[in-house]
Amino acid sequence: MPPIDTPVRLQAVAGPGQPDVTPALEQLYRDFESELLIPLWTEIGDLMPAHPRSRATPHVWRWSALQHLAEQAGALVPVGRGGERRAIALANPSLGGRPFATPTLWAAIQYLLPGEDAPEHRHTQHAFRFVVEGSGVWTVVGGDAVPMNRGDFLPQAGWAWHAHHNATSAPMAWIDGLDIPLQYTSESQFFEFGRDRISAAERGTPERSRAERLWAHPGLLPVGVTHTSPGSPLLAYRWEYTDRALTEQLALEQSGFAGTVEPGHAAVRFTNPVDGRDVLPTIRAEFHRITRGTETAPVRATGSSVYQVFDGSGTVTVGDTTWTVARGDLFVVPSWVPFAARSEAGADDSDSGALDLFRFSDSPVFEALRLDRTDLHGRESA
C-alpha cells in the first residue's frame, strides 16, 4: 500500500513535560502522521495559550490615500454584474493577503459616480454603511430608499435585498462594514443576485425613508407592525441625533452629573429600537467623542474593532504602536491588544472641537458565546 500523502508533520522535541525522544517515539509520530492524528501534548501551547494572540496586527489606513485610489478606480472600474460593487477592502498585513481587516470583520471604501446604480443583490452577511463625508447616494433596502449623509450610520441585516443609486452630479464614497470573514471561516455564507435595475419609484430621493417614519421615534414602537428580521428595522441613524447625544453627555458631566464613560469621554451605542440590543447580531457599532486634551484609559477586550476618525485629530495607541490620526483615517485594534486615544482636536479641525471616533466590533458574537472579557485599568471583567 503506498504511503498516505499527509499534511501532518510531527517533530519529537525534548523538553519539560515532553516524552523522551526515542526511536519508538519517532515511529509513533510517523504512525500519527499517516493516520492524520495530532497529539495534544505537542500543540497545547498554540491551541490553548494563556491569553488571546490575534493573527491580526494593528494597522492604519489613511483616508487621503483611500480616497485617491477610489477616485482612480472610479475612472477604470465599472459597476455592474460581475464585480457588483466598486468596493476596496482593507487587508490586514498579517492575514495572508485576504481582504479582511480582522479575522472576523471586513471594511471597505465604496465609491459611486454621479448617476451610477449599484445592482441589487442580497447575502447572509450582516452589513452597514457609515458616511464620513458627502451626500447624494440613496441605498435601497427592500425597496425602501434611504438617504445617506455625513455622519449617518446605516445598518442592514443579512439576506435583505439592497442596491444603491447616486442621484447627484458628484461622486460619493463611504465605508462598508460586514462580517464576511466570520461567515467565511464558519462556512455559512449565501449570496443571491437580484434585479439588474431597480424601479423608477425606488430610484426616488425622499428626505426620510419609510423605516425612519416608522421606527425613528425614541421610546415609541409602532403597534401595527411586526418585525422579524435579525437586525434593526431602523435603516438610518442620523448624525444630528448622535451629535446631540454626545454633546448632552459632556454637558451633563460639566454640570456634575454622571453620563460619560470617563472624564472628557462620551460614547453612545447604536441599538435596535425593538429590543435595545445591538443593531446587528454579529456587529456592534458605537460613537465616541473625546474632548481636547483628554487621554482615554487603556482598555483591552476579546474580539476585534475597526475605528474611523469622523472628525478632529489626535493620537491613538494600539499595543506598542502609536499613530497621529485625522479625519477619515481607519485603524484596527486586534483582540486583547490595549487601546487608548488622546484628543488634540480643536475648532480648526473639528465641528465639535473634539476627537470623534466611529467604532465597530464583533462584540455581540463573543457575548453570545460567553467569551467576552474586558480589562480596564488592570481590572479584568468577564
C-alpha positions as CSV (number, residue, x, y, z in Angstrom):
1,M,0.0,0.0,0.0
2,P,1.5,3.4,-1.0
3,P,2.2,5.9,1.8
4,I,-0.5,8.4,2.5
5,D,0.2,11.9,1.4
6,T,-0.4,13.7,4.7
7,P,-0.1,17.4,5.7
8,V,0.6,16.4,9.3
9,R,4.2,16.8,10.3
10,L,5.3,16.0,13.8
11,Q,8.7,16.5,15.4
12,A,9.9,14.9,18.6
13,V,11.4,17.6,20.8
14,A,12.9,17.1,24.2
15,G,11.6,19.4,26.9
16,P,9.8,19.8,30.2
17,G,6.6,17.7,30.2
18,Q,7.6,16.1,26.8
19,P,8.3,12.4,26.4
20,D,11.9,11.1,25.9
21,V,13.0,11.2,22.2
22,T,13.5,7.6,21.3
23,P,13.2,5.6,18.1
24,A,9.9,4.2,19.4
25,L,8.5,7.8,19.8
26,E,9.7,8.7,16.4
27,Q,7.9,5.7,14.9
28,L,4.7,6.6,16.9
29,Y,4.8,10.1,15.4
30,R,5.2,8.7,11.9
31,D,2.1,6.5,12.6
32,F,0.2,9.5,13.8
33,E,1.1,11.3,10.6
34,S,-0.1,8.5,8.4
35,E,-3.5,8.4,10.2
36,L,-3.9,12.2,10.3
37,L,-3.6,12.5,14.0
38,I,-2.0,15.2,16.1
39,P,-1.3,14.7,19.9
40,L,-2.3,17.5,22.2
41,W,1.0,17.5,24.1
42,T,2.8,18.8,21.0
43,E,0.2,21.6,20.4
44,I,-1.2,22.8,23.7
45,G,0.9,26.0,23.8
46,D,-0.5,27.1,20.4
47,L,-4.1,25.8,20.8
48,M,-4.6,26.9,24.4
49,P,-2.5,30.0,25.1
50,A,-2.7,31.9,28.4
51,H,-4.4,34.8,26.6
52,P,-5.6,35.6,23.1
53,R,-2.9,36.0,20.5
54,S,-4.6,37.6,17.5
55,R,-3.5,36.8,14.0
56,A,-4.2,40.4,13.1
57,T,-1.9,43.3,13.8
58,P,-2.5,46.9,14.5
59,H,-2.6,49.0,11.3
60,V,-3.8,52.4,10.0
61,W,-5.1,53.3,6.6
62,R,-5.1,57.0,5.6
63,W,-8.3,58.4,4.2
64,S,-6.4,60.6,1.7
65,A,-4.9,57.6,0.1
66,L,-8.1,55.6,0.1
67,Q,-10.0,58.5,-1.5
68,H,-7.3,58.9,-4.2
69,L,-7.3,55.3,-5.1
70,A,-11.1,55.1,-5.0
71,E,-11.2,58.0,-7.5
72,Q,-8.8,56.2,-9.8
73,A,-10.9,53.0,-9.5
74,G,-13.9,55.2,-10.5
75,A,-12.3,56.0,-13.8
76,L,-11.2,52.5,-14.6
77,V,-13.6,50.0,-13.0
78,P,-17.3,49.8,-13.9
79,V,-20.1,49.0,-11.5
80,G,-22.4,46.1,-12.6
81,R,-22.8,42.4,-12.7
82,G,-19.6,40.5,-12.1
83,G,-18.0,43.0,-9.7
84,E,-21.2,44.1,-8.2
85,R,-19.7,47.0,-6.2
86,R,-16.7,49.3,-6.6
87,A,-15.6,48.5,-3.0
88,I,-12.0,48.3,-1.9
89,A,-11.4,46.3,1.2
90,L,-8.8,46.8,4.0
91,A,-6.3,43.9,4.1
92,N,-4.7,43.4,7.5
93,P,-1.0,42.9,6.9
94,S,-0.9,39.7,9.0
95,L,-3.8,37.9,7.5
96,G,-2.1,36.4,4.4
97,G,-3.3,38.8,1.8
98,R,-7.0,38.1,2.4
99,P,-9.4,41.2,2.2
100,F,-10.0,41.0,6.0
101,A,-9.5,43.9,8.4
102,T,-9.5,41.5,11.3
103,P,-10.2,37.7,11.5
104,T,-14.0,38.5,11.8
105,L,-14.5,42.0,10.3
106,W,-14.5,43.3,6.7
107,A,-14.2,47.0,6.0
108,A,-14.0,48.8,2.7
109,I,-14.3,52.1,1.0
110,Q,-17.1,52.1,-1.6
111,Y,-17.3,54.7,-4.4
112,L,-20.2,55.6,-6.7
113,L,-20.0,58.1,-9.6
114,P,-22.8,60.5,-10.5
115,G,-25.8,58.8,-12.0
116,E,-24.5,55.3,-11.2
117,D,-26.5,52.4,-9.8
118,A,-25.0,49.5,-7.9
119,P,-27.2,46.5,-8.8
120,E,-29.5,44.7,-6.4
121,H,-28.3,41.6,-4.5
122,R,-28.5,40.0,-1.1
123,H,-26.3,38.0,1.2
124,T,-26.3,36.4,4.6
125,Q,-23.5,38.7,5.7
126,H,-24.7,41.4,8.0
127,A,-23.6,44.9,6.8
128,F,-23.7,48.6,7.4
129,R,-22.7,51.8,5.8
130,F,-21.1,54.8,7.5
131,V,-20.6,58.2,5.9
132,V,-17.6,60.3,6.9
133,E,-18.3,63.0,4.3
134,G,-20.5,63.8,1.4
135,S,-24.1,63.0,0.4
136,G,-26.2,62.2,-2.6
137,V,-26.4,58.4,-2.6
138,W,-29.6,56.5,-1.6
139,T,-29.3,53.0,-0.5
140,V,-32.4,51.0,-1.4
141,V,-33.1,48.2,1.1
142,G,-36.1,46.0,0.4
143,G,-37.5,48.7,-1.9
144,D,-37.1,51.5,0.7
145,A,-34.9,54.4,-0.5
146,V,-32.7,55.6,2.4
147,P,-30.7,58.8,2.0
148,M,-27.0,58.8,3.1
149,N,-25.4,61.9,4.5
150,R,-22.3,62.8,6.5
151,G,-22.3,61.2,10.0
152,D,-25.1,58.8,9.2
153,F,-24.9,55.1,10.3
154,L,-27.0,52.7,8.1
155,P,-27.3,49.1,9.3
156,Q,-28.6,46.3,7.1
157,A,-29.4,42.8,8.4
158,G,-28.3,39.8,6.3
159,W,-30.4,38.5,3.5
160,A,-32.1,41.8,2.7
161,W,-32.3,42.9,-0.9
162,H,-30.3,46.1,-1.5
163,A,-29.0,48.4,-4.2
164,H,-27.5,51.9,-4.3
165,H,-28.0,54.9,-6.6
166,N,-26.3,58.2,-6.9
167,A,-28.8,60.8,-7.8
168,T,-26.4,63.8,-7.8
169,S,-23.8,65.3,-10.0
170,A,-20.9,64.4,-7.7
171,P,-19.2,61.2,-6.7
172,M,-19.6,59.8,-3.2
173,A,-17.5,57.5,-1.0
174,W,-18.4,55.8,2.2
175,I,-17.3,52.9,4.5
176,D,-18.9,49.5,4.3
177,G,-18.6,47.1,7.3
178,L,-19.6,43.4,7.2
179,D,-19.0,40.1,9.0
180,I,-17.6,38.5,5.8
181,P,-14.5,36.9,7.5
182,L,-16.7,35.4,10.3
183,Q,-19.1,33.8,7.8
184,Y,-16.3,32.8,5.5
185,T,-14.5,31.0,8.3
186,S,-17.7,29.3,9.6
187,E,-18.6,28.3,6.0
188,S,-22.1,29.7,6.5
189,Q,-22.5,32.3,3.8
190,F,-25.0,32.6,1.0
191,F,-25.4,35.1,-1.9
192,E,-28.0,35.8,-4.5
193,F,-28.3,38.2,-7.4
194,G,-31.4,40.4,-7.6
195,R,-32.6,42.7,-10.4
196,D,-30.2,44.4,-12.7
197,R,-32.1,47.6,-12.3
198,I,-34.4,48.9,-9.5
199,S,-37.7,50.5,-10.4
200,A,-38.3,54.2,-11.1
201,A,-40.2,54.5,-7.8
202,E,-37.3,53.0,-5.9
203,R,-34.9,55.5,-7.5
204,G,-36.7,58.3,-5.8
205,T,-34.9,60.7,-3.4
206,P,-37.1,61.0,-0.3
207,E,-35.7,63.0,2.7
208,R,-36.8,60.2,5.0
209,S,-37.1,56.5,4.4
210,R,-40.2,54.5,5.3
211,A,-38.1,52.8,8.0
212,E,-37.4,56.1,9.7
213,R,-41.0,57.2,9.6
214,L,-42.0,54.0,11.5
215,W,-39.1,53.4,13.8
216,A,-37.1,56.6,14.4
217,H,-39.2,57.9,17.4
218,P,-37.3,57.3,20.7
219,G,-39.2,55.1,23.1
220,L,-42.1,54.6,20.8
221,L,-42.8,51.3,18.8
222,P,-45.4,51.0,16.1
223,V,-48.2,48.8,17.3
224,G,-49.5,47.8,13.9
225,V,-46.1,46.4,12.5
226,T,-44.2,43.3,13.5
227,H,-40.5,43.0,12.9
228,T,-38.9,39.6,12.3
229,S,-35.5,40.5,10.7
230,P,-32.4,39.5,12.8
231,G,-31.3,43.2,12.7
232,S,-32.7,46.6,13.4
233,P,-35.7,47.7,11.4
234,L,-34.4,51.3,11.5
235,L,-32.2,51.7,8.4
236,A,-30.6,55.0,9.2
237,Y,-29.3,56.5,12.5
238,R,-28.9,60.2,11.7
239,W,-25.9,62.3,12.7
240,E,-28.0,65.1,14.2
241,Y,-29.2,62.7,17.0
242,T,-25.8,61.1,17.5
243,D,-24.1,64.5,17.8
244,R,-26.8,65.8,20.2
245,A,-26.5,62.7,22.5
246,L,-22.7,63.1,22.8
247,T,-23.0,66.9,23.3
248,E,-25.5,66.4,26.1
249,Q,-23.4,63.7,27.9
250,L,-20.5,66.1,28.1
251,A,-22.7,69.0,29.2
252,L,-24.1,66.8,32.0
253,E,-20.6,65.9,33.0
254,Q,-19.7,69.7,33.2
255,S,-22.8,70.1,35.4
256,G,-21.6,67.5,37.8
257,F,-23.9,64.6,36.7
258,A,-23.0,61.1,35.5
259,G,-23.3,60.2,31.9
260,T,-19.8,59.8,30.3
261,V,-17.6,56.8,30.1
262,E,-14.8,58.6,31.9
263,P,-14.0,62.3,32.3
264,G,-14.0,64.0,28.9
265,H,-15.0,60.8,27.0
266,A,-18.6,60.5,25.9
267,A,-19.9,57.4,24.0
268,V,-23.1,56.0,22.6
269,R,-24.1,52.6,21.1
270,F,-26.4,52.2,18.2
271,T,-29.2,49.8,19.2
272,N,-32.2,48.0,17.8
273,P,-35.4,50.0,18.8
274,V,-37.4,46.8,19.1
275,D,-35.3,45.2,21.9
276,G,-32.5,47.5,22.8
277,R,-29.8,45.0,21.6
278,D,-27.1,45.6,19.1
279,V,-28.3,46.8,15.7
280,L,-26.9,43.6,14.1
281,P,-26.4,40.1,15.5
282,T,-22.7,40.0,14.8
283,I,-21.6,43.7,14.8
284,R,-21.6,46.3,17.5
285,A,-21.4,50.0,16.4
286,E,-20.6,52.9,18.7
287,F,-19.6,56.6,18.5
288,H,-17.0,58.1,20.9
289,R,-16.3,61.8,21.5
290,I,-13.1,62.7,23.3
291,T,-12.6,66.3,24.4
292,R,-9.4,68.2,23.6
293,G,-6.5,67.2,25.9
294,T,-8.3,64.1,27.2
295,E,-6.5,60.8,27.1
296,T,-8.6,57.7,27.5
297,A,-7.7,54.9,29.9
298,P,-6.1,51.9,28.2
299,V,-8.6,49.1,27.6
300,R,-8.3,45.7,26.0
301,A,-11.1,43.2,25.2
302,T,-11.6,39.9,23.5
303,G,-12.7,40.4,19.9
304,S,-11.5,43.0,17.4
305,S,-12.5,46.5,16.4
306,V,-12.2,48.9,13.5
307,Y,-12.2,52.6,14.1
308,Q,-12.7,55.5,11.7
309,V,-11.9,59.1,12.7
310,F,-15.1,61.1,11.9
311,D,-13.7,64.4,12.9
312,G,-10.8,66.1,14.7
313,S,-7.3,64.8,15.3
314,G,-5.2,63.1,17.9
315,T,-3.0,60.2,18.7
316,V,-4.1,56.6,19.1
317,T,-2.0,53.9,20.7
318,V,-2.7,50.2,19.9
319,G,-0.4,47.9,21.7
320,D,3.1,49.2,21.2
321,T,2.2,51.3,18.2
322,T,1.2,55.0,18.2
323,W,-0.2,57.0,15.3
324,T,-1.3,60.5,14.7
325,V,-4.7,60.4,13.1
326,A,-7.1,62.8,11.3
327,R,-10.5,62.9,9.7
328,G,-11.3,59.7,7.7
329,D,-8.3,57.6,8.9
330,L,-9.1,54.0,9.8
331,F,-7.3,51.7,12.1
332,V,-7.6,48.2,13.6
333,V,-7.5,47.1,17.2
334,P,-6.9,43.3,17.4
335,S,-8.3,41.0,20.1
336,W,-6.8,41.6,23.6
337,V,-4.5,44.4,22.4
338,P,-4.6,47.5,24.6
339,F,-6.1,50.7,23.0
340,A,-6.0,54.3,24.2
341,A,-6.6,57.7,22.4
342,R,-5.6,61.3,23.1
343,S,-7.6,64.1,21.6
344,E,-5.7,67.0,20.1
345,A,-8.7,68.3,18.2
346,G,-9.8,71.9,18.2
347,A,-12.2,74.3,16.5
348,D,-9.9,74.4,13.4
349,D,-10.2,70.7,12.6
350,S,-13.4,69.6,14.2
351,D,-17.0,70.8,14.2
352,S,-17.4,69.6,17.8
353,G,-14.0,70.7,18.9
354,A,-13.3,67.1,19.9
355,L,-11.9,63.9,18.5
356,D,-14.9,61.9,17.2
357,L,-14.4,58.2,16.6
358,F,-16.8,55.7,15.0
359,R,-16.1,52.2,16.1
360,F,-17.5,48.8,15.0
361,S,-16.6,45.4,16.6
362,D,-17.5,41.8,16.8
363,S,-18.6,42.0,20.5
364,P,-22.1,40.5,20.0
365,V,-20.5,37.3,18.9
366,F,-18.2,37.0,21.9
367,E,-21.0,37.9,24.3
368,A,-23.3,35.3,22.8
369,L,-20.7,32.6,23.2
370,R,-19.8,33.9,26.7
371,L,-16.2,34.6,25.5
372,D,-16.3,38.3,26.2
373,R,-13.7,39.7,28.6
374,T,-12.5,43.2,29.2
375,D,-9.5,44.6,31.0
376,L,-9.7,48.3,32.1
377,H,-7.1,49.9,34.3
378,G,-5.8,46.4,35.0
379,R,-9.3,45.3,36.4
380,E,-10.4,42.4,34.4
381,S,-14.1,41.5,33.9
382,A,-15.9,38.7,32.1
